[in-house]
């Protein structure tokens, strides 16, 4: 957790993670579009795209978790500063 905290304090790193997240969303959108054009009987392509969708989902979940931790840390910092001021 401390390692992640240090990494997220670097604004360049945070912007890079956000950029990666947005790129993955665009790739996901394109992938869903491709999946919607697969014919019902084409089981090979369905399985192929199903695997890709699972990988995309996993990647988006990981990036989302990192961003949520960063957001939680951002909200804790002001509280700590205020506590330090009054103690």
C-alpha positions as CSV (number, residue, x, y, z in Angstrom):
1,X,0.0,0.0,0.0
2,X,2.9,2.4,0.8
3,X,4.5,1.6,-2.5
4,X,1.2,2.4,-4.3
5,X,0.8,5.6,-2.3
6,X,4.3,6.8,-3.4
7,X,3.6,5.9,-7.0
8,X,0.3,7.7,-7.0
9,X,1.8,10.9,-5.4
10,X,3.7,11.4,-8.6
11,X,1.2,13.4,-10.8
12,X,2.9,12.1,-14.0
13,X,2.3,8.5,-12.9
14,X,-1.3,9.3,-12.1
15,X,-1.9,11.0,-15.5
16,X,-0.2,8.0,-17.2
17,X,-2.6,5.6,-15.4
18,X,-5.6,7.7,-16.4
19,X,-4.4,7.8,-20.0
20,X,-4.0,4.0,-20.0
21,X,-7.5,3.6,-18.6
22,X,-9.0,5.8,-21.3
23,X,-7.1,3.9,-24.0
24,X,-8.4,0.6,-22.6
25,X,-11.9,2.0,-22.7
26,X,-11.5,3.0,-26.4
27,X,-10.1,-0.5,-27.1
28,X,-13.0,-2.0,-25.2
29,X,-15.5,0.0,-27.2
30,X,-14.0,-1.2,-30.5
31,X,-13.9,-4.8,-29.2
32,X,-17.6,-4.7,-28.3
33,X,-18.4,-3.3,-31.7
34,X,-16.6,-6.1,-33.3
35,X,-18.3,-8.7,-31.1
36,X,-21.7,-7.3,-32.0
37,X,-21.1,-8.1,-35.7
38,X,-20.3,-11.8,-35.2
39,X,-22.9,-14.1,-36.6
40,X,-24.6,-16.4,-34.2
41,X,-23.2,-19.6,-35.7
42,X,-19.6,-18.6,-35.6
43,X,-18.5,-20.3,-32.4
44,X,-14.8,-19.9,-33.1
45,X,-15.0,-16.1,-33.2
46,X,-17.4,-16.0,-30.3
47,X,-14.8,-17.8,-28.1
48,X,-12.0,-15.7,-29.4
49,X,-13.7,-12.5,-28.6
50,X,-15.0,-13.8,-25.3
51,X,-11.5,-14.3,-24.2
52,X,-10.5,-10.8,-25.3
53,X,-13.5,-9.4,-23.5
54,X,-12.5,-11.1,-20.3
55,X,-8.9,-9.8,-20.6
56,X,-10.2,-6.3,-21.2
57,X,-12.5,-6.6,-18.2
58,X,-9.7,-7.7,-16.0
59,X,-7.4,-4.9,-17.2
60,X,-10.1,-2.2,-16.7
61,X,-10.9,-3.5,-13.2
62,X,-7.2,-3.4,-12.3
63,X,-6.8,0.2,-13.5
64,X,-10.0,1.2,-11.9
65,X,-8.9,-0.2,-8.6
66,X,-5.6,1.8,-8.8
67,X,-7.5,5.0,-9.6
68,X,-9.9,4.4,-6.7
69,X,-7.0,3.9,-4.3
70,X,-5.5,7.2,-5.5
71,X,-8.8,9.0,-5.0
72,X,-9.1,7.6,-1.5
73,X,-5.6,8.7,-0.7
74,X,-6.4,12.2,-2.0
75,X,-9.4,12.5,0.4
76,X,-7.3,11.3,3.3
77,X,-4.5,13.8,2.9
78,X,-6.4,17.0,3.8
79,X,-7.8,15.2,6.9
80,X,-4.3,14.4,8.0
81,X,-3.1,17.9,7.5
82,X,-6.0,19.4,9.5
83,X,-5.4,16.8,12.3
84,X,-1.7,17.7,12.4
85,X,-2.5,21.4,12.5
86,X,-4.7,21.0,15.6
87,X,-2.6,18.5,17.5
